């Protein structure tokens, strides 16, 4: 039982890939080919719900983030774990592919960086979570500072536009000017 019902997400739609997906507000995805952007919006894997194919707006995503903050998406017990790092059988925090937080996107202020329930989790000077994703012609990043309430959301309809280096540079500038890191 989700706290946000589908009818309250008026600008969100799941594309299941079986039928044509037409919406007057739908944005097409693009990729660069020989220094030119070309429409790149189809793969035979379209229709895998959750790994891609969820189209939303910043307005609806804001509602989703509010529901996370208000702990209305899942049961209270589940919500207590949503921003916690995955733990190994011995209770230690599971590492993320050998990547340190500094290498990922934040300054070296963390006690640890791990992956939790859909979120990269950083517990250090401040508690932050992040998630990134891409699908044919699209790339997105979300960064949340749980202590300050700052959310940074970047949606792109260009599969190659928001590469990790570009995002790291944006985060460095945000850290320096907004977050005072």
Buried (B, 14 or more C-beta within 10 A) or exposed (E): EEBBEEEEBEBBBBBEBEEEBEEEEEBEBBBEEEEEBEEBBEEEEBBEEEEBBEBBBEEBBEBBBEBBEEBBBBEEEEBEEBBBBBEEEEEEBEBBEEEEBEEBBBBEBBEBBBBBBEBBBBBBBBBBBBBBEBBBBBBBBBBBBBEEEBBBBBBBBBBBBBEBEBBBEBBBEBBEEEBEB
